[in-house]
Amino acid sequence: MALTRSFRDTVVKRAQRDPAFRTALVEESVQNFLDGDVETALGQIRDVVNATLGFEALAAATGLPKTSPM
């Protein structure tokens, strides 16, 4: 059975409307990083950034090139 919406889109939309979910994503990404699952941790952080300020705003706020935080 085909999915009608991508999982990533679902996560981003929930993170946009639910601050507790965003917090849980960040906490889980830190735990994944500490457990050595860096790929999953980075994906979770990307979801949080995309659901909140976006990479352009993050780059502007940090003074880094846009591709650097990605």
Distance bins in CASP14 RR format, pairs under 12 A and 6 or more apart:
PFRMAT RR
TARGET T0000
AUTHOR 0000-0000-0000
RMODE 2
METHOD distances of the structure
MODEL  1
3 9 0 0 0 0 0 1 0 0 0 0 0
3 10 0 0 0 0 1 0 0 0 0 0 0
4 10 0 0 0 0 0 1 0 0 0 0 0
5 11 0 0 0 0 0 1 0 0 0 0 0
5 12 0 0 0 0 0 1 0 0 0 0 0
5 13 0 0 0 0 1 0 0 0 0 0 0
5 14 0 0 0 0 0 1 0 0 0 0 0
6 12 0 0 0 0 1 0 0 0 0 0 0
6 13 0 0 0 0 0 1 0 0 0 0 0
6 47 0 0 0 0 0 1 0 0 0 0 0
7 13 0 0 0 0 0 1 0 0 0 0 0
7 14 0 0 0 0 0 1 0 0 0 0 0
7 43 0 0 0 0 0 1 0 0 0 0 0
7 47 0 0 0 0 1 0 0 0 0 0 0
8 14 0 0 0 0 0 1 0 0 0 0 0
8 15 0 0 0 0 0 1 0 0 0 0 0
8 43 0 0 0 0 1 0 0 0 0 0 0
8 44 0 0 0 0 0 1 0 0 0 0 0
8 46 0 0 0 0 1 0 0 0 0 0 0
8 47 1 0 0 1 0 0 0 0 0 0 0
8 48 0 0 0 0 0 1 0 0 0 0 0
8 50 0 0 0 0 1 0 0 0 0 0 0
8 51 0 0 0 0 0 1 0 0 0 0 0
9 15 0 0 0 0 0 1 0 0 0 0 0
9 16 0 0 0 0 0 1 0 0 0 0 0
9 47 0 0 0 0 1 0 0 0 0 0 0
9 50 0 0 0 0 1 0 0 0 0 0 0
9 51 0 0 0 0 0 1 0 0 0 0 0
10 16 0 0 0 0 0 1 0 0 0 0 0
10 17 0 0 0 0 0 1 0 0 0 0 0
10 18 0 0 0 0 0 1 0 0 0 0 0
10 21 0 0 0 0 0 1 0 0 0 0 0
10 47 0 0 0 0 0 1 0 0 0 0 0
10 51 0 0 0 0 0 1 0 0 0 0 0
11 17 0 0 0 0 0 1 0 0 0 0 0
11 18 0 0 0 0 0 1 0 0 0 0 0
11 21 0 0 0 0 1 0 0 0 0 0 0
11 22 0 0 0 0 0 1 0 0 0 0 0
11 24 0 0 0 0 0 1 0 0 0 0 0
11 25 1 0 0 1 0 0 0 0 0 0 0
11 28 0 0 0 0 0 1 0 0 0 0 0
11 29 0 0 0 0 0 1 0 0 0 0 0
11 43 0 0 0 0 1 0 0 0 0 0 0
11 44 0 0 0 0 1 0 0 0 0 0 0
11 45 0 0 0 0 0 1 0 0 0 0 0
11 46 0 0 0 0 0 1 0 0 0 0 0
11 47 1 0 1 0 0 0 0 0 0 0 0
11 48 0 0 0 0 1 0 0 0 0 0 0
11 50 0 0 0 0 1 0 0 0 0 0 0
11 51 1 0 0 1 0 0 0 0 0 0 0
12 18 0 0 0 0 0 1 0 0 0 0 0
12 21 0 0 0 0 0 1 0 0 0 0 0
12 22 0 0 0 0 0 1 0 0 0 0 0
12 25 0 0 0 0 0 1 0 0 0 0 0
12 43 0 0 0 0 0 1 0 0 0 0 0
12 44 0 0 0 0 0 1 0 0 0 0 0
12 46 0 0 0 0 1 0 0 0 0 0 0
12 47 1 0 1 0 0 0 0 0 0 0 0
12 48 0 0 0 0 1 0 0 0 0 0 0
12 49 0 0 0 0 1 0 0 0 0 0 0
12 50 1 0 1 0 0 0 0 0 0 0 0
12 51 1 0 1 0 0 0 0 0 0 0 0
12 52 0 0 0 0 1 0 0 0 0 0 0
12 54 0 0 0 0 0 1 0 0 0 0 0
13 21 0 0 0 0 0 1 0 0 0 0 0
13 22 0 0 0 0 0 1 0 0 0 0 0
13 47 0 0 0 0 0 1 0 0 0 0 0
13 50 0 0 0 0 0 1 0 0 0 0 0
13 51 1 0 0 1 0 0 0 0 0 0 0
14 20 0 0 0 0 0 1 0 0 0 0 0
14 21 1 0 1 0 0 0 0 0 0 0 0
14 22 0 0 0 0 1 0 0 0 0 0 0
14 24 0 0 0 0 0 1 0 0 0 0 0
14 25 0 0 0 0 1 0 0 0 0 0 0
14 47 0 0 0 0 1 0 0 0 0 0 0
14 48 0 0 0 0 0 1 0 0 0 0 0
14 51 0 0 0 0 1 0 0 0 0 0 0
15 21 1 0 1 0 0 0 0 0 0 0 0
15 22 1 0 1 0 0 0 0 0 0 0 0
15 23 0 0 0 0 1 0 0 0 0 0 0
15 24 0 0 0 0 1 0 0 0 0 0 0
15 25 1 0 0 1 0 0 0 0 0 0 0
15 26 0 0 0 0 1 0 0 0 0 0 0
15 28 0 0 0 0 0 1 0 0 0 0 0
15 29 0 0 0 0 0 1 0 0 0 0 0
15 44 0 0 0 0 1 0 0 0 0 0 0
15 45 0 0 0 0 0 1 0 0 0 0 0
15 46 0 0 0 0 0 1 0 0 0 0 0
15 47 1 0 0 1 0 0 0 0 0 0 0
15 48 1 0 0 1 0 0 0 0 0 0 0
15 49 0 0 0 0 1 0 0 0 0 0 0
15 50 0 0 0 0 1 0 0 0 0 0 0
15 51 1 1 0 0 0 0 0 0 0 0 0
15 52 1 0 0 1 0 0 0 0 0 0 0
15 53 0 0 0 0 0 1 0 0 0 0 0
15 54 0 0 0 0 0 1 0 0 0 0 0
16 22 0 0 0 0 1 0 0 0 0 0 0
16 25 0 0 0 0 0 1 0 0 0 0 0
16 47 0 0 0 0 0 1 0 0 0 0 0
16 48 0 0 0 0 0 1 0 0 0 0 0
16 49 0 0 0 0 0 1 0 0 0 0 0
16 50 0 0 0 0 1 0 0 0 0 0 0
16 51 1 0 1 0 0 0 0 0 0 0 0
16 52 1 0 0 1 0 0 0 0 0 0 0
16 53 0 0 0 0 0 1 0 0 0 0 0
16 54 0 0 0 0 0 1 0 0 0 0 0
17 51 0 0 0 0 1 0 0 0 0 0 0
17 52 0 0 0 0 0 1 0 0 0 0 0
18 24 0 0 0 0 1 0 0 0 0 0 0
18 25 0 0 0 0 1 0 0 0 0 0 0
18 48 0 0 0 0 0 1 0 0 0 0 0
18 51 0 0 0 0 1 0 0 0 0 0 0
18 52 0 0 0 0 0 1 0 0 0 0 0
19 25 0 0 0 0 0 1 0 0 0 0 0
19 26 0 0 0 0 0 1 0 0 0 0 0
19 48 0 0 0 0 0 1 0 0 0 0 0
19 51 0 0 0 0 0 1 0 0 0 0 0
19 52 0 0 0 0 1 0 0 0 0 0 0
20 26 0 0 0 0 0 1 0 0 0 0 0
20 27 0 0 0 0 0 1 0 0 0 0 0
21 27 0 0 0 0 0 1 0 0 0 0 0
21 28 0 0 0 0 0 1 0 0 0 0 0
21 44 0 0 0 0 0 1 0 0 0 0 0
21 47 0 0 0 0 0 1 0 0 0 0 0
21 48 0 0 0 0 1 0 0 0 0 0 0
21 51 0 0 0 0 1 0 0 0 0 0 0
21 52 0 0 0 0 0 1 0 0 0 0 0
22 28 0 0 0 0 0 1 0 0 0 0 0
22 29 0 0 0 0 0 1 0 0 0 0 0
22 44 0 0 0 0 0 1 0 0 0 0 0
22 45 0 0 0 0 0 1 0 0 0 0 0
22 47 0 0 0 0 1 0 0 0 0 0 0
22 48 1 0 1 0 0 0 0 0 0 0 0
22 49 0 0 0 0 0 1 0 0 0 0 0
22 50 0 0 0 0 0 1 0 0 0 0 0
22 51 1 0 0 1 0 0 0 0 0 0 0
22 52 1 0 0 1 0 0 0 0 0 0 0
22 53 0 0 0 0 0 1 0 0 0 0 0
23 29 0 0 0 0 0 1 0 0 0 0 0
23 30 0 0 0 0 0 1 0 0 0 0 0
23 44 0 0 0 0 0 1 0 0 0 0 0
23 48 0 0 0 0 1 0 0 0 0 0 0
23 52 0 0 0 0 0 1 0 0 0 0 0
24 30 0 0 0 0 0 1 0 0 0 0 0
24 31 0 0 0 0 0 1 0 0 0 0 0
24 44 0 0 0 0 1 0 0 0 0 0 0
24 47 0 0 0 0 0 1 0 0 0 0 0
24 48 0 0 0 0 0 1 0 0 0 0 0
25 31 0 0 0 0 0 1 0 0 0 0 0
25 32 0 0 0 0 0 1 0 0 0 0 0
25 40 0 0 0 0 0 1 0 0 0 0 0
25 41 0 0 0 0 0 1 0 0 0 0 0
25 43 0 0 0 0 1 0 0 0 0 0 0
25 44 1 0 1 0 0 0 0 0 0 0 0
25 45 0 0 0 0 1 0 0 0 0 0 0
25 46 0 0 0 0 0 1 0 0 0 0 0
25 47 1 0 0 1 0 0 0 0 0 0 0
25 48 1 0 1 0 0 0 0 0 0 0 0
25 49 0 0 0 0 0 1 0 0 0 0 0
25 50 0 0 0 0 0 1 0 0 0 0 0
25 51 0 0 0 0 1 0 0 0 0 0 0
25 52 0 0 0 0 0 1 0 0 0 0 0
26 32 0 0 0 0 0 1 0 0 0 0 0
26 33 0 0 0 0 0 1 0 0 0 0 0
26 41 0 0 0 0 1 0 0 0 0 0 0
26 43 0 0 0 0 0 1 0 0 0 0 0
26 44 1 0 0 1 0 0 0 0 0 0 0
26 45 1 0 0 1 0 0 0 0 0 0 0
26 46 0 0 0 0 0 1 0 0 0 0 0
26 47 0 0 0 0 1 0 0 0 0 0 0
26 48 1 0 1 0 0 0 0 0 0 0 0
26 49 0 0 0 0 0 1 0 0 0 0 0
26 51 0 0 0 0 0 1 0 0 0 0 0
26 52 0 0 0 0 0 1 0 0 0 0 0
27 33 0 0 0 0 0 1 0 0 0 0 0
27 34 0 0 0 0 0 1 0 0 0 0 0
27 41 0 0 0 0 0 1 0 0 0 0 0
27 44 0 0 0 0 1 0 0 0 0 0 0
27 45 0 0 0 0 0 1 0 0 0 0 0
27 48 0 0 0 0 0 1 0 0 0 0 0
28 34 0 0 0 0 0 1 0 0 0 0 0
28 35 0 0 0 0 0 1 0 0 0 0 0
28 37 0 0 0 0 0 1 0 0 0 0 0
28 40 0 0 0 0 1 0 0 0 0 0 0
28 41 0 0 0 0 1 0 0 0 0 0 0
28 43 0 0 0 0 0 1 0 0 0 0 0
28 44 1 0 0 1 0 0 0 0 0 0 0
28 45 0 0 0 0 0 1 0 0 0 0 0
28 47 0 0 0 0 0 1 0 0 0 0 0
28 48 0 0 0 0 0 1 0 0 0 0 0
29 35 0 0 0 0 0 1 0 0 0 0 0
29 36 0 0 0 0 0 1 0 0 0 0 0
29 37 0 0 0 0 1 0 0 0 0 0 0
29 38 0 0 0 0 1 0 0 0 0 0 0
29 39 0 0 0 0 0 1 0 0 0 0 0
29 40 1 0 0 1 0 0 0 0 0 0 0
29 41 1 0 1 0 0 0 0 0 0 0 0
29 42 1 0 0 1 0 0 0 0 0 0 0
29 43 1 0 0 1 0 0 0 0 0 0 0
29 44 1 1 0 0 0 0 0 0 0 0 0
29 45 1 0 1 0 0 0 0 0 0 0 0
29 46 0 0 0 0 1 0 0 0 0 0 0
29 47 0 0 0 0 1 0 0 0 0 0 0
29 48 1 0 0 1 0 0 0 0 0 0 0
29 49 0 0 0 0 0 1 0 0 0 0 0
30 36 0 0 0 0 0 1 0 0 0 0 0
30 37 0 0 0 0 0 1 0 0 0 0 0
30 38 0 0 0 0 0 1 0 0 0 0 0
30 40 0 0 0 0 0 1 0 0 0 0 0
30 41 1 0 0 1 0 0 0 0 0 0 0
30 42 0 0 0 0 0 1 0 0 0 0 0
30 44 0 0 0 0 1 0 0 0 0 0 0
30 45 0 0 0 0 1 0 0 0 0 0 0
30 48 0 0 0 0 0 1 0 0 0 0 0
31 37 0 0 0 0 1 0 0 0 0 0 0
31 38 0 0 0 0 0 1 0 0 0 0 0
31 40 0 0 0 0 1 0 0 0 0 0 0
31 41 0 0 0 0 1 0 0 0 0 0 0
31 44 0 0 0 0 1 0 0 0 0 0 0
32 38 1 0 0 1 0 0 0 0 0 0 0
32 39 0 0 0 0 1 0 0 0 0 0 0
32 40 1 0 1 0 0 0 0 0 0 0 0
32 41 1 0 1 0 0 0 0 0 0 0 0
32 42 0 0 0 0 1 0 0 0 0 0 0
32 43 0 0 0 0 1 0 0 0 0 0 0
32 44 1 0 0 1 0 0 0 0 0 0 0
32 45 0 0 0 0 1 0 0 0 0 0 0
33 39 0 0 0 0 1 0 0 0 0 0 0
33 40 0 0 0 0 1 0 0 0 0 0 0
33 41 1 1 0 0 0 0 0 0 0 0 0
33 42 0 0 0 0 1 0 0 0 0 0 0
33 43 0 0 0 0 0 1 0 0 0 0 0
33 44 0 0 0 0 1 0 0 0 0 0 0
33 45 0 0 0 0 1 0 0 0 0 0 0
34 40 0 0 0 0 0 1 0 0 0 0 0
34 41 0 0 0 0 1 0 0 0 0 0 0
35 41 0 0 0 0 1 0 0 0 0 0 0
36 42 0 0 0 0 0 1 0 0 0 0 0
37 43 0 0 0 0 0 1 0 0 0 0 0
37 44 0 0 0 0 1 0 0 0 0 0 0
38 44 0 0 0 0 0 1 0 0 0 0 0
38 45 0 0 0 0 0 1 0 0 0 0 0
39 45 0 0 0 0 0 1 0 0 0 0 0
39 46 0 0 0 0 0 1 0 0 0 0 0
40 46 0 0 0 0 0 1 0 0 0 0 0
40 47 0 0 0 0 0 1 0 0 0 0 0
41 47 0 0 0 0 0 1 0 0 0 0 0
41 48 0 0 0 0 0 1 0 0 0 0 0
42 48 0 0 0 0 0 1 0 0 0 0 0
42 49 0 0 0 0 0 1 0 0 0 0 0
42 69 0 0 0 0 0 1 0 0 0 0 0
42 70 0 0 0 0 1 0 0 0 0 0 0
43 49 0 0 0 0 1 0 0 0 0 0 0
43 50 0 0 0 0 1 0 0 0 0 0 0
43 51 0 0 0 0 0 1 0 0 0 0 0
43 70 0 0 0 0 0 1 0 0 0 0 0
44 50 0 0 0 0 0 1 0 0 0 0 0
44 51 0 0 0 0 0 1 0 0 0 0 0
45 51 0 0 0 0 0 1 0 0 0 0 0
45 52 0 0 0 0 0 1 0 0 0 0 0
45 54 0 0 0 0 0 1 0 0 0 0 0
45 55 0 0 0 0 0 1 0 0 0 0 0
45 58 0 0 0 0 0 1 0 0 0 0 0
45 69 0 0 0 0 1 0 0 0 0 0 0
45 70 0 0 0 0 0 1 0 0 0 0 0
46 52 0 0 0 0 0 1 0 0 0 0 0
46 54 0 0 0 0 1 0 0 0 0 0 0
46 55 0 0 0 0 1 0 0 0 0 0 0
46 58 0 0 0 0 0 1 0 0 0 0 0
46 69 0 0 0 0 1 0 0 0 0 0 0
46 70 1 0 0 1 0 0 0 0 0 0 0
47 54 0 0 0 0 0 1 0 0 0 0 0
47 55 0 0 0 0 0 1 0 0 0 0 0
48 54 0 0 0 0 1 0 0 0 0 0 0
48 55 0 0 0 0 0 1 0 0 0 0 0
48 58 0 0 0 0 0 1 0 0 0 0 0
48 69 0 0 0 0 0 1 0 0 0 0 0
49 55 1 0 1 0 0 0 0 0 0 0 0
49 56 0 0 0 0 0 1 0 0 0 0 0
49 57 0 0 0 0 1 0 0 0 0 0 0
49 58 1 0 1 0 0 0 0 0 0 0 0
49 59 0 0 0 0 0 1 0 0 0 0 0
49 61 0 0 0 0 0 1 0 0 0 0 0
49 62 0 0 0 0 0 1 0 0 0 0 0
49 66 0 0 0 0 0 1 0 0 0 0 0
49 69 1 0 0 1 0 0 0 0 0 0 0
49 70 0 0 0 0 1 0 0 0 0 0 0
50 56 0 0 0 0 0 1 0 0 0 0 0
50 57 0 0 0 0 0 1 0 0 0 0 0
50 58 0 0 0 0 1 0 0 0 0 0 0
50 69 0 0 0 0 0 1 0 0 0 0 0
50 70 0 0 0 0 0 1 0 0 0 0 0
52 58 0 0 0 0 1 0 0 0 0 0 0
52 61 0 0 0 0 0 1 0 0 0 0 0
53 59 0 0 0 0 1 0 0 0 0 0 0
53 60 0 0 0 0 1 0 0 0 0 0 0
53 61 1 0 0 1 0 0 0 0 0 0 0
53 62 0 0 0 0 0 1 0 0 0 0 0
53 69 0 0 0 0 0 1 0 0 0 0 0
54 60 0 0 0 0 1 0 0 0 0 0 0
54 61 0 0 0 0 1 0 0 0 0 0 0
54 62 0 0 0 0 0 1 0 0 0 0 0
54 66 0 0 0 0 1 0 0 0 0 0 0
54 69 0 0 0 0 1 0 0 0 0 0 0
54 70 0 0 0 0 0 1 0 0 0 0 0
55 61 0 0 0 0 0 1 0 0 0 0 0
55 62 0 0 0 0 0 1 0 0 0 0 0
55 64 0 0 0 0 1 0 0 0 0 0 0
55 65 0 0 0 0 0 1 0 0 0 0 0
55 66 1 0 1 0 0 0 0 0 0 0 0
55 67 0 0 0 0 1 0 0 0 0 0 0
55 68 0 0 0 0 1 0 0 0 0 0 0
55 69 1 0 1 0 0 0 0 0 0 0 0
55 70 1 0 1 0 0 0 0 0 0 0 0
56 62 0 0 0 0 0 1 0 0 0 0 0
56 63 0 0 0 0 0 1 0 0 0 0 0
56 64 0 0 0 0 0 1 0 0 0 0 0
56 65 0 0 0 0 0 1 0 0 0 0 0
56 66 1 0 1 0 0 0 0 0 0 0 0
56 67 0 0 0 0 0 1 0 0 0 0 0
56 68 0 0 0 0 0 1 0 0 0 0 0
56 69 0 0 0 0 1 0 0 0 0 0 0
56 70 0 0 0 0 0 1 0 0 0 0 0
57 63 0 0 0 0 0 1 0 0 0 0 0
57 64 0 0 0 0 0 1 0 0 0 0 0
57 66 0 0 0 0 1 0 0 0 0 0 0
57 69 0 0 0 0 0 1 0 0 0 0 0
58 64 1 0 0 1 0 0 0 0 0 0 0
58 65 0 0 0 0 0 1 0 0 0 0 0
58 66 0 0 0 0 1 0 0 0 0 0 0
58 67 0 0 0 0 0 1 0 0 0 0 0
58 68 0 0 0 0 1 0 0 0 0 0 0
58 69 1 0 1 0 0 0 0 0 0 0 0
58 70 0 0 0 0 1 0 0 0 0 0 0
59 65 1 0 0 1 0 0 0 0 0 0 0
59 66 1 0 1 0 0 0 0 0 0 0 0
59 67 0 0 0 0 1 0 0 0 0 0 0
59 68 1 0 0 1 0 0 0 0 0 0 0
59 69 1 0 1 0 0 0 0 0 0 0 0
59 70 0 0 0 0 1 0 0 0 0 0 0
60 66 0 0 0 0 1 0 0 0 0 0 0
60 68 0 0 0 0 0 1 0 0 0 0 0
60 69 0 0 0 0 0 1 0 0 0 0 0
61 69 0 0 0 0 1 0 0 0 0 0 0
62 68 0 0 0 0 1 0 0 0 0 0 0
62 69 1 0 0 1 0 0 0 0 0 0 0
63 69 0 0 0 0 1 0 0 0 0 0 0
64 70 0 0 0 0 1 0 0 0 0 0 0
END
